[in-house]
Amino acid sequence: MVVRAEVLARRNEIAKTPILDRIAAMKEDLAAAGDEAQELRHLPAWASKLMGDQGLYRFALPLELGGENLRARDQIEVVEAASAIDGSIGWCTQISSEINALVIRRMEPAFAKRLFDDWDTLVCSGHGPANGPNPGRRAKREGDGWRLNYQGSFASGCHNANWNYLMGPMTVDDDTGEPAQASWMVPRGEFEIIDTWDTAGMRGSGSHDVRMADCYVPPEHLLPFRSLAPSETWANPTYRNPTHAIYNKAAVALGVCRGAIDNFIDLALGKTPWGGSSKLKDQPLIQYRIGEAQANFLAVRTFVLDTQDKLEAHLGPLPSDGGRLAPEWDYFWPALMACSHAAQTCRKIVGDLNNLAGTTGSRMDSPLERQLRDAHQAANHALISYRHYEDLGKTFVGYEPSPTYMELSRA
């Protein structure tokens, strides 16, 4: 199932320039967008359009759908590069490219083609607990479709999205009292953005609530209940990788950390601390800390990339061609641990650098101030939080792993 020739031609044209070079060429614009996003608390429309025009929301899609079919390593490097410019820019890059790709795992190919025949398709997803009064988490069958009364949080990028994706496990079926046995795609105009995202870290990501009140979803917009189960349609092992939504979050943390290291080095080259007699760059402690930061950053970055390479090589081609539908545990847990460890380590590196910067790092015009907030916010995400140390640690002393680990349960 192939999208329109015009979409493929547009992809082919932009792909003549490697995607990391496209990001580098947009650096000044993306930095300005990051500054504006801090005030708006979401990505400005012009910036989202620029990013979409350069394929930053489509690179994980299959070639047939006008994407670039990147695998985990390349996706991580793209998100890292965008996040090094600005954390919220990187977050919107990862979440939009990720959800665009996740929703097609079990989607009917004809629907996927219709969805991505529009170059500007951007899917958001609000799956967290609602903030404030809301219509509940209810779904009810109505003929061949469903009626939704639902509000969910953390719908990053929702201001620029033209679809919202909702998973059945997040709802309750009015008729059964159990999770509704379907998932849904809701077009723009039929979901409402509720202004709830007022945070310090990732402030510009626009991760507000989305509400669907008395919203009818027709049968042609339905997905299976297990909509994020491994794909048997698309050959890229990313579509069977249970850490897809996880490595993207780690990539944001890596990018924020890389940017902080670069910014601290720039500061050290020019700053003489108040009351001091030498520049930071000439102080042995600063030299030591920069070396330590680089070593720890490269170690966790390599851990993430290496385990993703091994996991996706292990999955191989589609099961129909001799590959695996799901990974064995020994390939999965290192990939998950690497992502959590990267986020937690990057949080510490950025915090240490901010501390070394002194009061300069506390000023709102310092990039290190924003990177401190963003590094902490990234590390707080449930998919890469410190809790995975314990959850995985249990398995090393005989406890069974959580059954939810081997299949994505949220974006």
N, C-alpha and C positions, 0 to 999 in steps of 0.2 A: 504494500500500500504506500504510494508515493505522493507527496504533496505537489502543488502546482509547480510548473516549470519555472515560473517567475521567482518563487521562493528558493528553489534550488540554485537558480542563477545568482540570486542575491547572496546566498551562502558562499557559493564558489568565488564570487568577487571579493568578499571581505576576507576569505580564507587564504587569499594570495599573500596576505600579511600575517605572519604568525601571531597568535592571540596575545602572547606576552608583549610583543612589539606594539600591538594595538593599545594595550593598557598603558604602556610607557608613553605613547604619543598623546594620550588623554590625561596625563598626570596632572597638569595644571588645572584643567577643567574639573577633574574628579576631586582634587583638593578643595577647589572653590565650592563644589557641590556639597562636600562634607561639612564645610563651614556653614553653608546655608541650611543644611539639614539639622544642625544643632539648634537653630532658631525655630524651624518649622516643626521639629520632632518627627519628621519623615523626609524621605528623599524628594527633592523638588522634581516636578514633572519633566522639566527640560533635561535634567541629568539622567532620569530613568530612560527617556527617549534616546539620548546619546548612547547610553550603555546598551540598550536594546538594539540600536542600529548597528553596533559593532559586535553583536552576537554574544553579549555577556549573559544573556538569559537562555541561550539555545545551545551552548557548546556541549552539553551533556546529552542532547537529543541524538537519536540515530540519524544517519545520513539520509535515510528515506523521508524523514520528517523535517529536513532542512537544518539539521544540527551538524555538529562536528565530530560526534561519536567519541569524545575523549573518555579515556579510562581514568581510574581513580588518581593515579600519580599526576597526570596532566591537569585534572580538575583541581587538585590540591594546589598545584603551582599557580594556577590562574587565580583562585580565591586568595591565596597568600599574597600575590602581587597587588591585587586590589586593596586588600586589608592593610598592607604596608603604607598605602597612601592615606587611607582613612578607615577606621574600624567599621563605621556604619555603611560606607560604600561597599566594603568587603562583605559585610553581613548581607546586604541586599543582593549582591552578586551571588553569594552561595545559596541563599534561601530560594531565590527565584529560579536559578538554573536547576537547583535540586528538586523543587516541587514540580516544575515543568516536566522533569524526567521521571520522578516517582509516580506521577498519576497515570502514566502510560503502561505501567508494569502489567496490569490486568485489564486494561481498557480494550474495548473492541477496536481493532485497527481502523475501521471506518470512522469511528468517533475521533481517534487520535489524528487521522488525516484531516478531518474537518476542523479540529481544534487548532492545528498548527499550519493550516493553510493561511492563517493570519500571522504574518511575521511578528506582530506585536503582542501575541498571546503571552500573558503573564499570570500565573496562578498563585494565589496566596492561600493561607490555611490557618484558621484560628482554632486550636485544639486544647488550649489550657483552660483552667477554671475562669469563669466570667468574673469581671470586676464590677461590683455594684448591681443594681436591679437589672433583671434580665428575664426573658421569656422561658427560661429553663433549658433542658437538654432533650427535648421531646421530638419524636418522629412518629408519624401515623400513616399507615397505608391508605391510599386514596385511589381506587381503580388500579391502574398499572403503574402509577407513580406514588409519590410520598408527599406528605405535608410536614414541613419543619417549623418548629419553634425552638430556636437554639441561639445561644451566644457563647463564643469562645474567645480566649485571649491569645496574645502573642502572634497575631496575624501580620508578621513582618512584611513590608512592602505593599500593604493593602491599598494605599492611596493610589497606586499606579497599576493595580491588578485589574484585569477584566474577567477573571473567574475566581471563585472561592471553592476550595476542596474541603469536604467534610467526611470524616470516617465514621462508619456505623458504630464501631466500638465506643465512641464518645457519647452516644445517645442512649435513650431509653425508648423502647417501642411502647406506645400507649396501650396497645392491645395485649402485650405479653409481659410487660414489666422487665424485659430483658433487652440487651443491646439490639437495636434495629438491624436486621439482616440485609443491609445495603450500605453503599457509600454514595456520595452525591457531588456533582459539579453544578455550581450555582453561578450564573452569569452576573456581571456587573449590572447594577440597577435593581437586583433582587436581594442583595445583601447591603446592610448599612454599617458604616464605620462608627464605632462608639469611641470617643476620645478618652482613652484610659492610659496611654503610654506617656508617663512623665517620670523619666528615670535619669540617672547620671550616665551610666555606661550604655554604649550603643544607643545614645539618645536620638540619633538621626535615622534609626532603622524603621520607624513608623510601626512598631509592633503593637498596635491598638487592638481592641476587641472588634469582632465582626458579628453582626446580629442578623438572623433570618427569622422574621416574625410572620407567621401564617404564610410561609413561602411554599408554593407548590413546585415540586421537581418532577418533570415529565420522565417517562421511561427511557427516552433517548439520552438523558443526562445521568443515568445511573451507572455506578461501578459496583463490583462485587464487594461483599462485606470484608473479605480479606484482600483489600485493594492494593496493599503493599507486599503481598506475597511474591515470591520470586517469579520473574517473567519466564514464560516458555515461548515468547514471541520474538523478543529482541536478543540478538546474539551477544552483544557486549556484556561481559560478566558483571559490570556495574549494576545491571538490572536484576542480578541475583545476589548481590553483595549486601548482607544485612547491616553493614556499617556505613552505607551510602550517606545517610543523613548525619552520621556521626563524624566521619572524616572531614566533612565540610565544615563543621563547627571547629574542629581542631585546626583546620587550615586558616580560619579567621584568627585564632589565637596565635598561630605561628606568624602570620603577617603583621599583626599588631606588635608582636615582640621584635620582629626583624626591623620594623620601622622605628621602634623605640631605641634599639641599639644604634641604628644609623643616626638618629637625632641626638642621642647622647654623645656620640663621637664628635658630631659637629659642634655641640656645646663645649665639649672638653678642649677642642682646638682653640677656642677663643676666650673662654671664661677664666678670669682670675677671681677666686672667691673673695668676698668682702673681708678685709683684714688679712688676707693672704699675700704672699710675695711671689707665687708662681702660678702659672696656668694649670688647670686640671690635668691637661695632657702630660705634664711633667712630673706629676705626683705618683710615686710607686703604687700607692693603694688604688688609684684610679686605673692605672695600667693593668694591675692585677685583676680588678673587677671587670674590666672590658674583656680581658682574655677569658675569665671564668664565664662571663655571659655568652660569649661566642661559642665556647666549648659546650655549654649546657644547651644552648639553642640548637646547635648543629646535631647534637646527640639525639634530642627528642624529635627533631625534624627527620633525621635518618630513620629512627625507630618507626615513625608513622609511614614514611614512604616504603620502607623495606617490607613491613608487614602487609601493607596493601598490595604491593607487587606479588608477594607470595600467595596471598588470599585469592587474588583474581586469577593468577596462573593456575592455582589449585582448582578453581571453579571451571576454568577452561571454556570450551564452546558450549552451545546448548546441549541439554541432555540427549536430544534426538541425534546429535552428532558426536556423542560419546563423552560429553562433559557432565558436570554435576549441577543439580538444581539448588543445592544448599551446601555450605562448607562443613567439613568435619570440625569438631570443637577445637582441636589443636591448632587449626589455622585461624579460627575466629577469635579466640580470647586474646592472643597477642595483638591483633589489630585493634580490638576495642581498648585494651589497656594502653596501647601506644597513644591513642587519641586523648584519653583522659589524662594520662601522664604529661602529654605535651601541653594541654591547657593549664594544668596546675603548675607545671614548671615555668611556662611562659608568664603566668601571673606573678610568680615570685621574681623572675628576672626583671620584669618591668617595674615592679615595686622597688627592688633594690636600686635600679638605675634612677628612678624618680627620687629616691632618698639621697643618692649621691649628688644629684643636681642641686640640692639645697632648695632655697625658696624659689629659685628660678623654675623648678619643676612644679611648683604649686600655682603659678600664675596662669590665668585662663588663656593667655596668648601663647603659652608654651605647648608644643605638640605632646610633650611628655605628660602633661596634666590630663589631656584627653585620652592618651594611650593607657595611663594608669586606670582610668575609669573603665575603658573598653576591655582591658585585659581581665579585670575582675568580673565584668559582666559576662564575658565569654566563658570564663571558667565556672560560672554559676549555672550554666545551662545543664539541665538534667541529663542530657545524653553524654556529657563529658565531665560530670562533676566528680568531686573527690570520693563520692559514695561508691564508685566502681572499684576503688582499691579494696574495700571490704567485700563487696559483692563477688568479685573475682577471687579475692584472697580465700574466701570460704571454700572455693572449689579445690584449692590446693591441699586442704586438710580433710577432704572426704565428703563435703556437702555437694549435692547436685546443683548444677547451674540453673538459674531461673529459666523457665520455659519460654519467657518472653524475649530472651536474649537473641534467639536465632531468627526472629522475624521482626522487621521494623514495626513499631506500634504507634509511631507518630513521626511527623516531619520536624 
